[in-house]
Amino acid sequence: MSATRVVSVPVRGGDLAVEVVDGSTTPVLAVHGISSTRRLWDWLRAEMPELSLIAPDLRGRGDSVDVAGDSSVPRHAEDMVAVLDALGLDAVHVCGMSMGGFVAIDLAHRFPDRVRSLVLVDGGFPMAAPPGLTRELLPLVFQDRLARLEQTWDSLDDYVDFFVTSTGPLFDPNDAVLRGYAAHDLRDGRVRLSGAALVADAESVYFGENPWELLDLPIRFSHAEWSTGKDSAPAYPPEAVERYRTTCVTTRFLPGLDHGGSIMTPAGAAATAELLREALA
């Protein structure tokens, strides 16, 4: 079994909690999504036990929830540089899911000597925004996530049931990995997620600059068939995938999976592991 430790990395506004898994591969920096935590990668670890993984809780989430100051895609990228510096790593492969993909692209653009390649899991490239989206409407788009913060959860079962109903309709509430993921969200029955950070990061994702066209490194991209639940419109419709395909060395379609399932299921994690093994080869 790979050795695992959690280290504290000073960043602007506090300390990031970073899980470090010492496997047999070259290290991979894994950046989670907008309302997630480092436990997002537990499915990947199960599918790729040999992986050497660096998995932070981003500011405003999980064990890093109390990190103060502004939050944005560029700020997270700067935090990731601090993580690499603290661990004495010059350059790594980077895997980002959803918003984490946007952070990965910003990191590769502004700090190109720190990134060997990118694996983007249903994220990173500009997404199809809901029609009529404005900065003022972002709280409505993420209402399911923000609703988690408004109550105290008396039991893990209650929280998992809400999570599956509101955010992950295709998930199995009895999945032990999902339950471990959900348990990491909570402290004293409250979800460890900054609503202000979530909304600020969403603004950065949808309205910030995205330098994907300026990158010159290997990019591998997986994209789900649906966004939230069966038959929902995908984050990346076919015409968008075709546009981004020209910049990728590998593009992988994930049939029968939605956005969350692109990593939070054995099938999604196996597809990500395949892309990572290709990158690491």
Secondary structure, DSSP 8 states (H G I E B T S, - for coil): --EEEEEEEEETTEEEEEEEEE-SS--EEEE--TT--GGGGHHHHHH-TT--EEEE--TTBGGGTT--S---HHHHHHHHHHHHHHTT-S-EEEEEETHHHHHHHHHHHH-GGGEEEEEEES-SS-----TT--GGGHHHHTHHHHHGGGS--S-HHHHHHHHHHHT-TTS-TT-HHHHHHHHHHEETTEE-B-HHHHHHHHHHHHHS---GGG--S-EEEEEES-SSSTT---SS-HHHHHHHHTT-SEEEEETT--TGGGTSSHHHHHHHHHHHHHHH-
